[in-house]
């Protein structure tokens, strides 16, 4: 939770973009933090973050929009929330197997 909160605050220029963006950043932070816990390596989180940034930049280059599209941000928030749930399930599976 602390790591996710730091991730949100690290994107300080996005703090005025509304709740959907803050939720997206928070779930991104949860997913990145849990991936570090699961794999015991920062490189997995770095790879996920870089991959997400590249995907966003490629999609932005292909689709020029104006303003903030709240629906697409909510979809992205859902994707990161689901990734977090899958990672949480993986962590619980590892604990039960140990």
ZINORPE-V484192 format. One record per residue. RES is the residue in one small letter. PHI is phi in radians with two decimals (none if undefined). BURIAL is + if it has 9 or more other C-alpha atoms within 8 Angstrom, else -. D_FIRST is the distance of its C-alpha to the first C-alpha in Angstrom with 2 decimals. Layout:
# ZINORPE-V484192
RES | PHI | BURIAL | D_FIRST
RES | PHI | BURIAL | D_FIRST
This chain:
# ZINORPE-V484192
x | none | - | 0.00
x | -1.14 | - | 3.78
x | -1.07 | + | 5.44
x | -1.15 | + | 5.12
x | -1.14 | + | 6.16
x | -1.14 | + | 8.61
x | -1.07 | + | 9.77
x | -1.10 | + | 10.68
x | -1.18 | - | 12.40
x | -1.15 | - | 14.02
x | -1.70 | - | 15.83
x | -1.01 | - | 17.36
x | -1.27 | - | 20.53
x | -1.79 | - | 18.90
x | -1.11 | + | 17.55
x | -1.61 | - | 20.87
x | -1.46 | + | 20.92
x | 1.82 | - | 19.67
x | -1.08 | - | 17.06
x | -1.00 | + | 17.64
x | -1.20 | + | 16.84
x | -1.11 | + | 13.64
x | -1.14 | + | 12.58
x | -1.03 | + | 13.87
x | -1.13 | + | 12.01
x | -1.16 | + | 8.58
x | -1.17 | + | 9.66
x | -1.07 | + | 11.19
x | -1.09 | + | 8.20
x | -1.08 | + | 6.66
x | -1.13 | + | 10.31
x | -1.13 | + | 10.98
x | -1.10 | + | 8.45
x | -1.21 | + | 9.76
x | -1.13 | + | 13.18
x | -1.15 | + | 13.19
x | -1.10 | - | 12.53
x | -1.16 | - | 15.22
x | -1.67 | - | 17.73
x | 0.93 | - | 17.16
x | -2.65 | - | 18.03
x | -1.30 | - | 16.69
x | -1.12 | - | 19.61
x | -1.10 | + | 18.32
x | -1.12 | + | 15.39
x | -1.08 | - | 18.06
x | -1.10 | - | 20.38
x | -1.10 | + | 18.15
x | -1.12 | + | 17.39
x | -1.08 | - | 21.11
x | -1.05 | - | 22.24
x | -1.12 | - | 20.34
x | -1.10 | - | 21.74
x | -1.13 | - | 25.17
x | -1.08 | - | 25.16
x | -1.15 | - | 24.30
x | -1.15 | - | 26.99
x | -1.16 | - | 29.51
x | -1.18 | - | 29.00
x | -1.18 | + | 29.28
x | -1.22 | - | 32.45
x | -1.48 | - | 33.94
x | -2.23 | - | 33.12
x | -1.50 | - | 33.70
x | -2.17 | - | 32.22
x | -1.96 | - | 32.22
x | 1.27 | - | 29.47
x | -1.87 | - | 26.18
x | -1.60 | - | 26.55
x | -1.13 | - | 24.12
x | -1.11 | - | 25.08
x | -1.20 | - | 24.29
x | -1.17 | + | 20.89
x | -1.16 | + | 20.16
x | -1.11 | - | 21.49
x | -1.09 | + | 19.29
x | -1.05 | + | 16.20
x | -1.08 | + | 17.61
x | -1.10 | - | 18.15
x | -1.18 | + | 14.60
x | -1.14 | + | 13.48
x | -1.16 | - | 16.30
x | -1.06 | + | 15.49
x | -1.05 | + | 12.03
x | -1.12 | - | 14.06
x | -1.13 | - | 16.68
x | -1.12 | + | 14.52
x | -1.12 | + | 13.13
x | -1.09 | - | 16.84
x | -1.09 | - | 17.90
x | -1.12 | + | 15.76
x | -1.14 | - | 17.26
x | -1.15 | - | 20.64
x | -1.15 | - | 20.54
x | -1.15 | - | 19.84
x | -1.18 | - | 22.76
x | -1.31 | - | 25.01
x | -1.32 | - | 24.60
